[in-house]
Amino acid sequence: MTGTTSTKLKRRQKKTSTAERFAPSPYSLKEAAKHADILSWISIVIFGFGNFVRMQFVKGLIFLACEVALFAFLFTTGIEYLPKLHTLGTVEQGKIKVNGFWRYTPGDNSVEILLYGVMSILTIVLLVYLATLSLRSAYKTQSVVKSGHKPLNFIKDAKQLLNEKAHIGFMTLPTAGIVLFTILPLFFMISMAFTNYDEDHQKKFSWVGLEVFSEFLTGKSKLIKADVFFDVLIWTLIWAFLATFLNFFFGMFIAMIINRKTTHLKSVWRTCFSLTIAVPQFVSLLIMNNMLDQNGVINVVFKEHGWIRHELPFLTDVTWARVTVIIINLWVGIPFTIMQITGILQNVPAELYEAAELDGAGWWQRFMNVTMPYIIFVMTPYLITTFTGNINNFNVIYLLTKGGPASSKVNSAGGTDLLITWLYKLTVDQQNYNAGAVIGILTFIVLAVVALITYRNSGSYKNEEGFR
């Protein structure tokens, strides 16, 4: 009976702590909208006004400076490019003859219009967010004054950002970096998928809506054939799976051998495997590319010793090339796995092994019931990240094979092309930016679905508190 009561009490405490954790803030936007006075509401139009009138001058100045900077951008750059965003420009480049010489008049640059248009839209979104933040800040100051206390000055506010609100203070700059260097380029890239931005329309292009997607799905696209895309997608997933889990299992096997008590010169073995990490990857891969060439050192040595009559097609046959890149990736990737698993093996609780030995478990049972579950629990996020990274593993594929061997089809992917290398060829080599953007979006969807489903079904996500 006591045990049942204790269990119920723990569940109630857990529910209470969860409710407290997710309880709405007393200074939330909803509360501010209900109870803010007129001085706080003015802060939506004049950022920081509610802080100014209640003696928080520095905080009010910061809000006002942000508003002025954003409006300055909108009234200088935004006002020029936002009206043109719906057409991406209508003025074509022209030329006139002056004194017998042709002079060119610049037309609209659609790339600039699209870029600054997207920036302007994000600026408007940021203005709306700062307006709500200004209102909440003014309402908080209003509540403090109403309760008979003095509002915090700037120094005390700054100290809070290093103590109680450290998560806000330290995350502001990284968040701004993500917005500028990840979210903004992402929106720009997604926007290009709905235009006819290709090698024939580089300076002046226009919106085409879902035309590129519909042509791809109906098989009418000249740039992205559905059968080619799915061939590349299947090979990309096979490559990512083999590159991830072969590296993991071979690396784990070697790490366990080195970690055994009977293995001598452990540091020497680890140093040997670490040398491949120390050498820049692009140097190693380019050297391997030369060695595996039809006239490379490997084929030359094999022929001189009479082991082969004809050159081995390491990089010229699709099957050979795919097997080759997987093997070379093992040589490049296993040392990273060894370093990861060595650290994990040295931190497996010794009590688990002792308990298993007392129960009469053999080495295989200890491995399957203690070592392996512990490694999988700790390394699941790493494996998901590695799988995602291998889908986008540009270096190994491009530096070894350049995506080849090449196909005879027009605009087709090569035999070892991943989605990322095919995207690179379509954009940089062939300048078909809209087709590249479509592939980028489809790649993102595949990655997001695979990563989220795998992670949400892993023990690391379901049981964050400890080892299951």
C-alpha positions as CSV (number, residue, x, y, z in Angstrom):
1,M,0.0,0.0,0.0
2,T,2.9,2.3,0.9
3,G,4.6,1.5,-2.4
4,T,1.4,2.4,-4.4
5,T,1.0,5.7,-2.5
6,S,4.7,6.6,-3.1
7,T,4.3,5.8,-6.8
8,K,1.2,8.0,-7.1
9,L,2.9,10.8,-5.2
10,K,5.9,10.7,-7.6
11,R,3.6,10.8,-10.6
12,R,1.8,13.8,-9.2
13,Q,5.1,15.6,-8.5
14,K,6.2,14.8,-12.0
15,K,3.0,16.2,-13.5
16,T,3.3,19.3,-11.3
17,S,6.9,20.0,-12.3
18,T,6.0,19.5,-16.0
19,A,3.0,21.9,-15.6
20,E,5.3,24.4,-14.0
21,R,7.9,24.0,-16.7
22,F,5.4,24.7,-19.5
23,A,3.3,27.3,-17.6
24,P,2.8,30.5,-19.5
25,S,5.0,33.5,-18.6
26,P,3.3,36.3,-16.6
27,Y,4.7,38.7,-19.2
28,S,3.7,36.7,-22.3
29,L,2.3,38.4,-25.4
30,K,-1.2,37.2,-24.5
31,E,-1.0,38.8,-21.0
32,A,0.5,42.0,-22.4
33,A,-2.3,42.3,-24.9
34,K,-4.9,42.0,-22.2
35,H,-3.4,44.2,-19.5
36,A,-1.0,46.7,-21.2
37,D,-1.8,50.4,-20.8
38,I,-1.6,53.1,-23.5
39,L,2.1,53.8,-22.9
40,S,3.0,50.2,-23.4
41,W,0.8,50.0,-26.6
42,I,2.7,53.0,-28.0
43,S,5.8,50.8,-27.8
44,I,4.5,48.8,-30.8
45,V,4.8,51.9,-33.0
46,I,7.8,53.6,-31.2
47,F,9.9,50.8,-30.0
48,G,11.1,51.2,-26.4
49,F,8.7,54.1,-25.6
50,G,7.3,52.2,-22.6
51,N,10.8,51.7,-21.3
52,F,11.7,55.4,-21.9
53,V,8.9,56.8,-19.9
54,R,9.6,54.4,-17.0
55,M,13.3,55.4,-16.8
56,Q,14.8,52.4,-18.7
57,F,16.7,54.7,-21.1
58,V,19.4,52.3,-22.4
59,K,17.0,49.5,-23.1
60,G,14.6,51.9,-24.8
61,L,17.4,53.3,-26.9
62,I,18.4,49.8,-28.0
63,F,14.9,49.0,-29.1
64,L,14.6,52.4,-30.9
65,A,18.0,51.9,-32.6
66,C,16.9,48.5,-33.9
67,E,13.7,50.0,-35.3
68,V,15.5,52.9,-37.0
69,A,18.0,50.5,-38.6
70,L,15.4,48.1,-39.9
71,F,13.2,51.0,-41.3
72,A,16.3,52.6,-42.8
73,F,16.9,49.3,-44.8
74,L,13.3,49.1,-45.8
75,F,13.1,52.8,-47.0
76,T,16.3,52.6,-48.9
77,T,16.7,49.1,-50.3
78,G,13.4,47.5,-49.6
79,I,11.3,50.2,-51.2
80,E,13.3,49.7,-54.4
81,Y,13.2,46.0,-54.7
82,L,10.0,44.9,-53.0
83,P,7.7,46.3,-55.7
84,K,9.6,44.4,-58.3
85,L,9.5,41.1,-56.5
86,H,6.3,39.9,-58.0
87,T,7.7,40.2,-61.6
88,L,11.5,39.9,-60.8
89,G,12.0,42.9,-63.1
90,T,10.5,44.0,-66.4
91,V,13.3,46.1,-68.0
92,E,15.5,44.2,-70.4
93,Q,19.0,45.2,-71.2
94,G,19.1,47.6,-74.1
95,K,21.6,49.2,-76.5
96,I,21.8,52.5,-78.3
97,K,24.1,53.7,-80.9
98,V,26.1,56.8,-80.0
99,N,28.6,58.3,-82.4
100,G,28.8,55.0,-84.2
101,F,29.4,53.0,-81.1
102,W,26.9,50.7,-79.3
103,R,26.3,51.6,-75.7
104,Y,24.4,49.2,-73.4
105,T,21.8,50.3,-70.9
106,P,21.5,48.1,-67.8
107,G,18.3,46.3,-67.3
108,D,16.8,44.8,-64.2
109,N,18.9,42.2,-62.4
110,S,16.6,39.5,-61.2
111,V,19.1,37.9,-58.9
112,E,19.4,41.2,-57.0
113,I,15.7,41.7,-56.9
114,L,15.1,38.2,-55.5
115,L,17.9,38.5,-52.9
116,Y,17.0,41.9,-51.6
117,G,13.3,41.1,-51.9
118,V,13.7,38.1,-49.6
119,M,15.8,40.2,-47.3
120,S,13.1,42.8,-47.1
121,I,10.4,40.3,-46.3
122,L,12.5,38.8,-43.5
123,T,13.2,42.4,-42.3
124,I,9.4,42.9,-42.0
125,V,9.0,39.7,-40.1
126,L,11.8,40.8,-37.8
127,L,10.1,44.2,-37.3
128,V,6.9,42.4,-36.3
129,Y,8.7,40.2,-33.8
130,L,10.6,43.2,-32.3
131,A,7.3,45.1,-32.0
132,T,5.9,42.2,-29.9
133,L,9.1,42.1,-27.9
134,S,8.9,45.8,-27.3
135,L,5.3,45.5,-26.1
136,R,6.2,42.7,-23.7
137,S,9.2,44.5,-22.3
138,A,7.1,47.7,-21.8
139,Y,4.3,45.6,-20.1
140,K,6.9,44.0,-17.8
141,T,8.2,47.4,-16.8
142,Q,4.6,48.6,-16.3
143,S,3.9,45.6,-14.0
144,V,7.0,46.2,-11.9
145,V,6.2,49.9,-11.4
146,K,2.6,49.1,-10.6
147,S,3.8,46.7,-7.9
148,G,5.7,49.5,-6.2
149,H,9.2,48.4,-7.3
150,K,11.8,50.2,-9.3
151,P,12.5,48.8,-12.8
152,L,15.9,47.2,-13.3
153,N,18.5,49.4,-14.8
154,F,20.6,48.4,-17.8
155,I,23.5,47.0,-15.7
156,K,21.2,44.7,-13.7
157,D,19.4,43.7,-16.9
158,A,22.8,42.8,-18.5
159,K,23.8,40.8,-15.4
160,Q,20.5,38.8,-15.8
161,L,21.6,37.9,-19.3
162,L,24.7,36.3,-17.8
163,N,22.9,34.5,-15.0
164,E,19.1,33.7,-14.9
165,K,18.6,34.5,-18.6
166,A,22.0,33.2,-19.8
167,H,20.2,31.1,-22.4
168,I,18.9,34.3,-24.0
169,G,22.2,36.1,-23.7
170,F,24.4,33.4,-25.1
171,M,22.0,32.2,-27.8
172,T,21.2,35.6,-29.4
173,L,24.4,35.9,-31.5
174,P,24.3,32.3,-32.8
175,T,20.6,32.7,-33.6
176,A,21.4,35.8,-35.6
177,G,24.1,34.0,-37.4
178,I,21.7,31.1,-38.3
179,V,19.2,33.6,-39.6
180,L,21.7,35.4,-41.8
181,F,23.8,32.6,-43.0
182,T,21.4,29.6,-43.0
183,I,17.7,30.7,-43.1
184,L,18.2,33.6,-45.6
185,P,20.2,31.6,-48.1
186,L,17.7,28.7,-47.7
187,F,14.7,31.0,-48.6
188,F,16.7,32.4,-51.5
189,M,17.5,28.9,-52.8
190,I,13.9,27.7,-52.3
191,S,12.6,30.7,-54.2
192,M,14.8,29.9,-57.2
193,A,13.0,26.6,-57.6
194,F,9.9,28.6,-58.7
195,T,11.7,30.6,-61.4
196,N,13.2,29.9,-64.9
197,Y,16.7,30.8,-63.7
198,D,18.9,28.7,-65.9
199,E,21.8,29.1,-68.4
200,D,19.5,30.9,-70.9
201,H,18.0,33.3,-68.2
202,Q,20.8,34.4,-66.0
203,K,20.4,38.1,-65.5
204,K,16.7,38.4,-66.3
205,F,14.3,35.6,-65.3
206,S,10.7,35.4,-64.0
207,W,8.5,33.3,-61.8
208,V,7.1,30.1,-63.3
209,G,5.4,28.7,-60.2
210,L,5.3,24.9,-59.9
211,E,6.2,24.4,-63.6
212,V,9.7,22.9,-62.8
213,F,8.1,20.5,-60.2
214,S,5.3,19.5,-62.5
215,E,7.6,18.9,-65.4
216,F,9.7,16.7,-63.2
217,L,6.8,14.7,-61.9
218,T,5.3,14.2,-65.3
219,G,8.6,13.3,-66.9
220,K,8.6,16.3,-69.3
221,S,11.6,18.1,-67.8
222,K,14.7,18.3,-70.0
223,L,16.9,19.0,-67.0
224,I,15.7,16.6,-64.3
225,K,14.4,13.2,-65.5
226,A,12.4,11.4,-62.8
227,D,14.1,8.0,-63.6
228,V,17.5,9.6,-63.3
229,F,16.6,11.3,-60.0
230,F,15.3,8.1,-58.4
231,D,18.4,6.2,-59.6
232,V,20.6,8.8,-57.9
233,L,18.3,8.9,-54.8
234,I,18.5,5.1,-54.4
235,W,22.3,5.1,-54.9
236,T,22.6,8.0,-52.4
237,L,20.7,6.1,-49.7
238,I,22.7,2.9,-50.3
239,W,25.9,4.8,-50.2
240,A,24.9,6.6,-47.0
241,F,23.8,3.4,-45.3
242,L,27.0,1.4,-46.2
243,A,29.3,4.4,-45.6
244,T,27.8,4.9,-42.1
245,F,27.3,1.4,-40.8
246,L,30.4,-0.3,-42.3
247,N,32.5,2.4,-40.8
248,F,30.7,2.0,-37.5
249,F,31.0,-1.8,-37.2
250,F,34.6,-2.0,-38.5
251,G,35.6,0.9,-36.3
252,M,33.9,-0.7,-33.3
253,F,35.6,-4.0,-34.0
254,I,39.1,-2.4,-34.2
255,A,38.5,-0.2,-31.2
256,M,37.5,-3.2,-29.1
257,I,40.6,-5.2,-30.2
258,I,42.8,-2.2,-29.3
259,N,41.0,-1.7,-26.0
260,R,41.5,-5.4,-24.8
261,K,43.7,-5.9,-21.8
262,T,46.0,-8.3,-23.7
263,T,46.7,-5.8,-26.5
264,H,50.1,-4.2,-26.2
265,L,51.2,-0.8,-27.5
266,K,47.7,0.6,-27.5
267,S,48.8,4.2,-27.9
268,V,50.9,3.2,-31.0
269,W,48.0,1.6,-32.7
270,R,45.7,4.5,-32.0
271,T,48.4,6.9,-33.3
272,C,48.7,4.9,-36.5
273,F,44.9,5.1,-37.2
274,S,44.9,8.8,-36.2
275,L,47.4,9.7,-38.9
276,T,44.7,9.5,-41.6
277,I,42.8,12.2,-39.7
278,A,45.8,14.4,-39.4
279,V,46.4,14.3,-43.2
280,P,44.0,16.7,-45.1
281,Q,41.2,14.6,-46.6
282,F,41.3,16.3,-50.0
283,V,45.1,15.5,-50.3
284,S,44.5,11.8,-49.5
285,L,41.6,11.5,-51.9
286,L,43.4,13.2,-54.8
287,I,46.4,10.9,-54.3
288,M,44.0,7.9,-54.3
289,N,42.4,9.2,-57.5
290,N,45.8,9.2,-59.2
291,M,46.8,5.8,-57.9
292,L,43.5,4.2,-59.1
293,D,43.6,5.7,-62.6
294,Q,43.9,3.4,-65.5
295,N,47.5,4.5,-65.9
296,G,48.0,4.9,-62.1
297,V,50.6,3.1,-59.9
298,I,48.2,0.3,-58.9
299,N,47.4,-0.9,-62.4
300,V,51.1,-0.4,-63.5
301,V,52.4,-2.5,-60.6
302,F,49.8,-5.2,-61.2
303,K,50.6,-5.4,-64.9
304,E,54.4,-5.5,-64.4
305,H,54.0,-8.4,-62.0
306,G,51.7,-10.3,-64.4
307,W,48.8,-10.3,-62.0
308,I,46.5,-8.7,-64.6
309,R,46.4,-8.4,-68.4
310,H,44.2,-5.4,-68.7
311,E,43.8,-2.3,-66.5
312,L,41.3,-2.7,-63.7
313,P,38.4,-0.2,-64.2
314,F,38.5,1.3,-60.7
315,L,37.0,4.6,-61.8
316,T,35.7,3.8,-65.3
317,D,33.1,1.1,-64.6
318,V,30.0,2.0,-62.6
319,T,30.0,-1.1,-60.3
320,W,33.8,-0.9,-59.8
321,A,33.6,2.8,-59.1
322,R,30.8,2.4,-56.5
323,V,32.7,-0.4,-54.7
324,T,35.9,1.7,-54.8
325,V,34.4,4.8,-53.2
326,I,32.9,2.7,-50.5
327,I,36.2,1.0,-49.7
328,I,38.2,4.3,-49.8
329,N,35.6,5.9,-47.5
330,L,36.2,3.0,-45.0
331,W,39.9,3.9,-45.0
332,V,39.0,7.6,-44.5
333,G,36.2,7.2,-41.9
334,I,37.1,4.3,-39.7
335,P,39.7,6.2,-37.6
336,F,37.0,8.7,-36.6
337,T,34.8,5.9,-35.4
338,I,37.7,4.3,-33.5
339,M,38.3,7.6,-31.6
340,Q,34.6,7.9,-30.8
341,I,34.1,4.3,-29.6
342,T,37.4,4.2,-27.7
343,G,36.1,7.0,-25.5
344,I,32.8,5.2,-25.0
345,L,34.4,1.8,-24.1
346,Q,36.5,3.4,-21.5
347,N,33.4,4.9,-19.8
348,V,31.2,1.7,-19.8
349,P,30.4,1.1,-16.0
350,A,32.6,-1.8,-14.8
351,E,29.8,-2.9,-12.6
352,L,27.8,-4.0,-15.6
353,Y,30.6,-6.4,-16.7
354,E,31.1,-7.7,-13.2
355,A,27.3,-8.4,-12.8
356,A,27.3,-10.1,-16.2
357,E,30.3,-12.3,-15.3
358,L,28.6,-13.3,-12.0
359,D,25.6,-14.4,-13.9
360,G,27.9,-16.6,-16.0
361,A,27.7,-14.6,-19.3
362,G,30.3,-15.3,-21.9
363,W,32.1,-12.7,-24.0
364,W,29.5,-12.7,-26.7
365,Q,26.6,-12.3,-24.2
366,R,28.5,-9.5,-22.5
367,F,29.0,-7.8,-25.8
368,M,25.4,-8.1,-26.9
369,N,23.8,-7.3,-23.6
370,V,26.2,-4.7,-22.1
371,T,28.7,-3.2,-24.6
372,M,26.5,-3.0,-27.8
373,P,23.4,-1.5,-26.1
374,Y,25.6,1.1,-24.3
375,I,27.4,2.1,-27.5
376,I,24.2,2.3,-29.6
377,F,22.5,4.4,-26.9
378,V,25.3,6.9,-26.7
379,M,26.1,7.0,-30.5
380,T,22.6,7.1,-32.0
381,P,22.7,10.9,-32.5
382,Y,26.2,10.6,-33.9
383,L,25.1,7.8,-36.3
384,I,22.1,9.9,-37.5
385,T,24.4,12.9,-38.0
386,T,26.9,10.7,-39.9
387,F,24.2,9.2,-42.1
388,T,23.0,12.7,-43.0
389,G,26.6,13.8,-43.6
390,N,27.2,10.9,-45.9
391,I,24.1,11.8,-48.0
392,N,25.8,15.1,-48.5
393,N,29.4,13.7,-48.7
394,F,30.6,15.8,-51.5
395,N,34.4,15.4,-50.9
396,V,34.8,11.7,-51.2
397,I,32.7,11.3,-54.3
398,Y,33.8,14.4,-56.2
399,L,37.5,14.2,-55.5
400,L,37.7,10.5,-56.3
401,T,35.4,10.1,-59.3
402,K,33.8,13.6,-60.0
403,G,30.6,11.6,-59.9
404,G,31.7,9.5,-62.9
405,P,31.8,7.4,-64.9
406,A,29.8,9.8,-67.1
407,S,26.5,8.8,-68.7
408,S,25.7,9.3,-72.3
409,K,22.3,10.9,-71.4
410,V,22.1,14.7,-71.7
411,N,22.2,16.4,-68.3
412,S,22.3,13.0,-66.6
413,A,24.0,12.2,-63.4
414,G,27.2,10.1,-63.4
415,G,27.4,6.5,-62.1
416,T,28.6,7.6,-58.6
417,D,26.9,10.9,-58.4
418,L,25.1,11.6,-55.1
419,L,22.2,14.2,-55.0
420,I,24.7,16.8,-53.7
421,T,27.3,16.3,-56.5
422,W,24.5,16.2,-59.1
423,L,23.2,19.4,-57.7
424,Y,26.7,20.9,-57.9
425,K,27.0,20.0,-61.6
426,L,23.6,21.4,-62.5
427,T,24.4,24.7,-60.8
428,V,28.1,25.4,-61.2
429,D,28.9,23.4,-64.4
430,Q,25.6,23.8,-66.3
431,Q,24.2,26.9,-64.6
432,N,20.7,25.4,-64.3
433,Y,20.0,27.0,-60.9
434,N,16.2,26.3,-60.8
435,A,16.8,22.6,-61.4
436,G,19.5,22.6,-58.8
437,A,17.1,24.3,-56.3
438,V,14.5,21.6,-57.0
439,I,17.0,18.9,-56.2
440,G,18.1,20.8,-53.1
441,I,14.5,20.9,-51.8
442,L,13.9,17.2,-52.5
443,T,17.2,16.3,-50.8
444,F,16.2,18.4,-47.8
445,I,12.8,16.6,-47.6
446,V,14.5,13.1,-47.7
447,L,17.1,14.1,-45.1
448,A,14.5,15.7,-42.8
449,V,12.1,12.7,-42.9
450,V,14.8,10.0,-42.4
451,A,16.6,11.9,-39.6
452,L,13.5,12.9,-37.7
453,I,11.8,9.4,-37.9
454,T,15.1,7.6,-36.9
455,Y,15.9,10.0,-34.0
456,R,12.4,10.1,-32.5
457,N,12.3,6.3,-32.4
458,S,15.7,5.9,-30.8
459,G,16.5,5.3,-27.1
460,S,18.5,8.4,-26.9
461,Y,15.4,10.5,-27.6
462,K,12.8,8.4,-25.7
463,N,15.0,8.0,-22.6
464,E,17.2,11.0,-22.2
465,E,17.6,10.5,-18.5
466,G,19.9,7.5,-18.7
467,F,21.0,4.2,-20.2
468,R,18.1,1.8,-20.8
